[in-house]
Amino acid sequence: MGSFSIWHWLVVLVIVLLLFGAGKIPKLMGDMAKGVTAFKKGLKDGDEEPAKPATETTAQVTEQPPVAGDAAKKEAKA
């Protein structure tokens, strides 16, 4: 009585197929996979948020004035 036989699992499978239909089960599993993926993405985003302000301040791009040689090259081409 402690373990279930193959007949028990077949009856359970038939009942599940009758309740949900054969077409809904793959859709249900796909939706579950999307939910797990979104959950994992949310966990990663939560870990990276405190690090974002620090990287934005260190990755500032500054414009440099043009080099004198560049202007001379442009005038020579014209």
N, C-alpha and C positions, 0 to 999 in steps of 0.2 A: 504494500500500500504506500510505501514511502516514495517510490519512483513511479513516473507515469509511463505508460506503454505507448507504442507507436500509434495505436488506435485512438488514444486520448488526444494526441497532437493532431491527428488527421481530422477528428471531429472539431477541434478548436479552429483549425485552418478553414474548414468548410463554413463554419459559423461566421468567421471573420470575413471571408469572401462574400457571403450572402449579405452581411450587414453593410460593408463598405463598397463592394463591387470590385471587380478585377482592375478597372481603369483608375479608380481613386487611390489605390495603394501606392503606385509609383509617384503620383502627384503629391501625395502626403509625404513620402520620403524625400522628394525634391524640396518641398517647402521646409522640412525639418533640416535638411542640409544647408539651405540658405540661412536659416535662423542661427545655426551653429557658426557659419562663416561670419555673419554679422556680429555675433557675440564675441568671437575671437578678434575681429577687427576693432570692436569697441574696447576690448582689453588692451590692445596694442596702442590705440589712440590715447587711452587714459594714462599709459606709462610715458608717452612721448610729450604730453602737454607741458609739464614743467620745464622740459629741456628746450622748447621752442623759443621763448624769449631770449635765452642766453645765446642761441645760435644766430638769431636775427641781429643782435647787436654786434657780434663779432664778424659777421659776414657783410658788413656795410661796404658798398662799392663807392669809391670816390673817383671823380673825373680828374684826369691829369691834363695839364695844358699841353698843346701840341709842341712838338720839338721843332726847333728852328730849321733843321735839315729837311723836314717834311714840307714846309712852306716853300723852300728853295726848289725842291723836286717838282712841286705842283706848278711853279712859275716857269720852270724849264720846259715842262711838257706843253704849256700853252703857247 
